[in-house]
Amino acid sequence: MQRANNRAWLAVAPVVLVVAFTAIAPLMTVVNYSVQDIFDVHTRLFVGLDWYRETLRDPRFLEALARQLGFSALVLALEIPLGIWIARCMPLQGRMTVAFLIVLAVPLLIPWNVVGVIWQIFARPDIGLLGAAVTALGVSYNYTSSALDAWITLALMDMWHWTSLVALLCFAGLAAIPPAYYQAAELDGASRWQVFRHVELPHLKSVLTIAVLLRLMDSLMIYTEPFVLTGGGPGASTTFLSQYLTSMAVGQFDLGPAAAFSVLYFLLILLLCWLFYTSVMKRGDEAA
Amino acid sequence: MASIRISGLHHRYEPDAAPVLEGVDLELGDGEAHAILGGSGAGKTTLLHLLAGLLHPSAGTIEFDGREVTGASPAERHVAQVFQFPVLYPALDVAGNLGFPLVNRGWSAAAVRRRVGEVAELLSIAALLTRKPKRLSLFEKQLTAIGRALVRPDVALVLLDEPLTAVEPAAKWRLRQALKAVQDELGLTMIYVTHDQTEALTFAERITLLHHGKVLQTGSPEALYQQPAHEAVARFIGSPGMNLVDGEVSAGSIRCNGQVLGTTAAADGRCLLGFRPEWAAVGDRGVPVTVRTTRALGTLSGVAAGLVTAELDGKVIHVQQRLDGLVGNQARLLVDPSRILLYRDGWLVNDATG
């Protein structure tokens, strides 16, 4: 038997070191906080999993979690079909394509807090273009006092900000389909729906997987825009996980519970993304 | 199945662009296996798109069984096509792919199943019916695509656009056999587009040679070999292609470098003399040539035979012959006088009958 030469691992050492300093160590610090009760730099108490138990029993955490999942499901259900639809409406080549791509890219370039500010003004019932217009139509609308209006405004803002991403990814996927597939479908007498179902959708599978994953992760972590737009209100109706977490860690200095919360939050995102990804991949294998 | 007639077909993609097809005329009998042969840019794929109805011509007409279909949609024409690479619907299994055109035409599930079974049997892919395209080899994928083209019993015309391009070399022969067998059995009108003359010569009853958007010749494989109507056909068909050397006709004699090679009724003047490698011999009589190489390919009546590459007036010629008696590199070339073809402005001007 030949002895394996393991010296190649040394080449990986610098990367391991950098990752350790920037990711593993800070994460472990949070884990460390989450199992202790810290009073000051010298006074601390090991509490085991108490913070986790407490967090999971905290009704405000559970409500924020439910709102978070509801919000993610809502924006995904709106943005994915809308993104596909926009991509399908775009011309595949020509000068108009460039114009479309630029317009679609613009919302993605705007900083998140600016998006929040834009919508805060845009949706104001007194001076905002959208808010005032809706009010003028006789619809009672006020995102600062009605929870439903706040949700509608948030969902619209998220769509405004992120549907472009889905549309751009889908456009790239559609542009990569060889024309022969469309020609074959036409000769086979396929309807428009069948062309979508049997030609376009299967070819979009990998970009859609990426789009859903990105939107899922990002929407689960949403913080800046609702913070600027509604501040989590009215009441706690738009307080999502990250906002509740921030109020605990920064506002109240509850480092232990906040750390436990963070670890749970991180694991939740990881779990949901893993569930989605493996289910897509498994379906792909079965289909193969 | 249908007979096809194409008359004066012109096509350009943009109103001010160069024409891709210029006055193509073509007639196909019902159930004919026809090959369209040509290099890249000859307009082969455009012609197929026009036949399928995916494009509509700038001028000219297309008739199926005497009925004009020039402006008809693909669905109205009942045309099927096999593409260069296997085009399958990824989410459907083989049976679903085969049945797709039937389902779209409102066939009942039982009728679709029966017909798909027949086609799968014909192509020996019955064992693959429940597989998704992902789990098929390229050969099996293309066979499925061919099956989908054959599945409609009322298909008027099957178009094959270089269908062997993407298949592994080892499977090319098998796929060609399968196609030929299907054609023989079903008697479908098929048009096979290729740039590979071997594929065209083995598949088709008749071949059309397309060159820069024009039909240079339509005929049996043998006619294209023996009597190429245009020097481009002469060069394209055969391996190596036809020898073409400068010569002239004066007072009924065919001359090359001052030597008389034969007689003709063609008018006097300069022309190109064409002859196949096996219609000539290098020896001690005729036009002086310089022998460059000889390559033995086997024996002929017990004597070494092969390919002689020589130079005549700076032009390379190939001659297939016995290799004995060739000494040194100065020799002379004789061509069977009854088979010399004369080309003027590209076109054949005599009809040598060999």
Chai-1 contact restraints between the chains, C-beta under 6 A:
chainA,res_idxA,chainB,res_idxB,connection_type,confidence,min_distance_angstrom,max_distance_angstrom,comment,restraint_id
A,A180,B,F83,contact,1.0,0.0,6.0,A-B,restraint_1
A,A180,B,V87,contact,1.0,0.0,6.0,A-B,restraint_2
A,Y181,B,V87,contact,1.0,0.0,6.0,A-B,restraint_3
A,Q183,B,L54,contact,1.0,0.0,6.0,A-B,restraint_4
A,A184,B,V87,contact,1.0,0.0,6.0,A-B,restraint_5
A,E186,B,P74,contact,1.0,0.0,6.0,A-B,restraint_6
A,L187,B,P74,contact,1.0,0.0,6.0,A-B,restraint_7
A,L187,B,A80,contact,1.0,0.0,6.0,A-B,restraint_8
A,L187,B,Q81,contact,1.0,0.0,6.0,A-B,restraint_9
A,D188,B,F100,contact,1.0,0.0,6.0,A-B,restraint_10
A,D188,B,P101,contact,1.0,0.0,6.0,A-B,restraint_11
A,G189,B,A75,contact,1.0,0.0,6.0,A-B,restraint_12
A,G189,B,P101,contact,1.0,0.0,6.0,A-B,restraint_13
A,G189,B,N104,contact,1.0,0.0,6.0,A-B,restraint_14
A,G189,B,R105,contact,1.0,0.0,6.0,A-B,restraint_15
A,A190,B,N104,contact,1.0,0.0,6.0,A-B,restraint_16
A,H198,B,Y89,contact,1.0,0.0,6.0,A-B,restraint_17
A,H198,B,A91,contact,1.0,0.0,6.0,A-B,restraint_18
A,P202,B,P90,contact,1.0,0.0,6.0,A-B,restraint_19
A,P202,B,A91,contact,1.0,0.0,6.0,A-B,restraint_20
A,A287,B,K132,contact,1.0,0.0,6.0,A-B,restraint_21
A,A288,B,K132,contact,1.0,0.0,6.0,A-B,restraint_22
A,A288,B,K134,contact,1.0,0.0,6.0,A-B,restraint_23
A,A288,B,R135,contact,1.0,0.0,6.0,A-B,restraint_24
